[in-house]
């Protein structure tokens, strides 16, 4: 059977196992999602999304999650080009007349993305993080269709002021924002994806319900996180050259309530401040945080902008390609009433923490 439509795909999947499943309902800002999932993964997702579980309602985005199913024969996959600096094949797509299939080459998990059906299937439980990303992608997609912009940034808030931090991958944004969580009265907004919608006096920001996935350097530089690794591993990390530690990719899930306690998550917040990390390890110059105008600094704007990826279709159901350009003007408009600052000089998380304390208006 040739796969040309969403109906073709659904005909090759068995969703009967979900018939008597009690759905999980999530509430993220103005968006409600309804997840249907059977087996142990349902419990895993319920625990993971505990902070945003909600009562059911008349309007919700429905997502079906199926364990152990696959398309046989497989469609003709086309690789999705990765962002500059990233190597290896990660995602592949197969476009339908009314939707798109996205295949994760490393894990074998497949996603059906369309206006009429959203389905994750394959070895989903052993790759629960990809299912979580798929759920959060629907939040991002709904926001994008509503005029929001997606930023590659982490953020923390005190309720009235919100600090977002962007930088190149591995630039220290997670480490910086988690240090700000040591300030009393702060709440975590997001670790890697921040939605921003322009407005006055300040824009609106919305995070996604995804616990931080952090590298060993973030753990080593924050004593509060040391319990996430055994002592011998921490000792080995401490012996590494700073440059090697900086580039070490070894993801660990930080479950926010386990480290910071309850009620430290606030997804919706007013966006007042945005920092872009442009510091360096190979300099002795002191860390400085100075005001910039984004329209004069396309290099810094490039660190903020983020592609929606292969899952996004616009309000007219047109999927983007891996060559679809981002729109700088839309970001400049969304961030017009935000104080944007550039962080330069040496990498100094203590200095950044001190400045963050002044910005957020709380004392340690």
Secondary structure, 3 states (H helix, E strand, C coil): CCCCCHHHHHHCCCCHHHCCCCCEEEEECCEEEEEEECCHHHHHHHHHCHHHECCCCCCCEEEEEEECCCCCCCCCCEECCCCCCCCCCCEEEEEECCEEEEEECCCCCEEEEECCCEEEEECCHHHHHHHHHHHHHHHHHHHHHCCCEEECEEEEECCCCEEEEEECCCCCHHHHHHHHCCCCCCEEEECCCEEEECCCCCEEEECCCCCCEECHHHHHCCHHHHHHCCHHHHHHHHCCCHHHHHCCCCCEECCHHHHHCCCCECCEEEECEEEEECCECCCCCCCEEEECCHHHCHHHHHHHECCCCCCCECCCCCECCCCCCCCHHHHHHHCCCCEEEEEECECCHHHHHHHHHHHHCCCC
